[in-house]
Amino acid sequence: MTAVQPSANTARSVVYDGRVWSVSEHPVPYSRNRRSLVFSSDGVARRVQHYPANWLELSEEALAAICAHA
């Protein structure tokens, strides 16, 4: 199985709960059209399927809130 990597222009970092999380969009496994927002940090990953289309423009606090509810 080959891992799908996010493109460089759709990734950013956010600090939440004392950790630095890498945030990027990825295709939903086994779906042709859906995407999800993936937060990953130190061997932990959280996938969010319902998130704002403008997530790249959100403040760090707003993005951390999405991570908190994942």
BELFENVEN-V779194 format. One record per backbone hydrogen bond with DSSP energy under -1.0 kcal/mol. NH is the residue of the N-H (numbers start at 1). CO is the residue of the C=O. E is the energy in kcal/mol with one decimal. If there is no record, write none. Layout:
nh:NH co:CO e:E
nh:NH co:CO e:E
This chain:
nh:10 co:7 e:-1.9
nh:12 co:23 e:-2.3
nh:14 co:21 e:-2.2
nh:16 co:19 e:-2.3
nh:19 co:16 e:-1.8
nh:21 co:14 e:-3.5
nh:22 co:40 e:-2.9
nh:23 co:12 e:-3.6
nh:24 co:38 e:-1.8
nh:26 co:36 e:-2.5
nh:28 co:34 e:-2.2
nh:31 co:28 e:-1.7
nh:36 co:26 e:-3.0
nh:37 co:48 e:-3.2
nh:38 co:24 e:-3.3
nh:39 co:46 e:-3.0
nh:40 co:22 e:-2.4
nh:41 co:44 e:-2.7
nh:44 co:41 e:-2.1
nh:46 co:39 e:-2.9
nh:48 co:37 e:-2.9
nh:55 co:52 e:-1.4
nh:57 co:54 e:-2.1
nh:63 co:59 e:-2.3
nh:64 co:60 e:-2.5
nh:65 co:61 e:-1.9
nh:66 co:62 e:-1.5
nh:67 co:63 e:-1.9
nh:68 co:64 e:-2.3
nh:69 co:65 e:-1.2
nh:70 co:67 e:-1.3
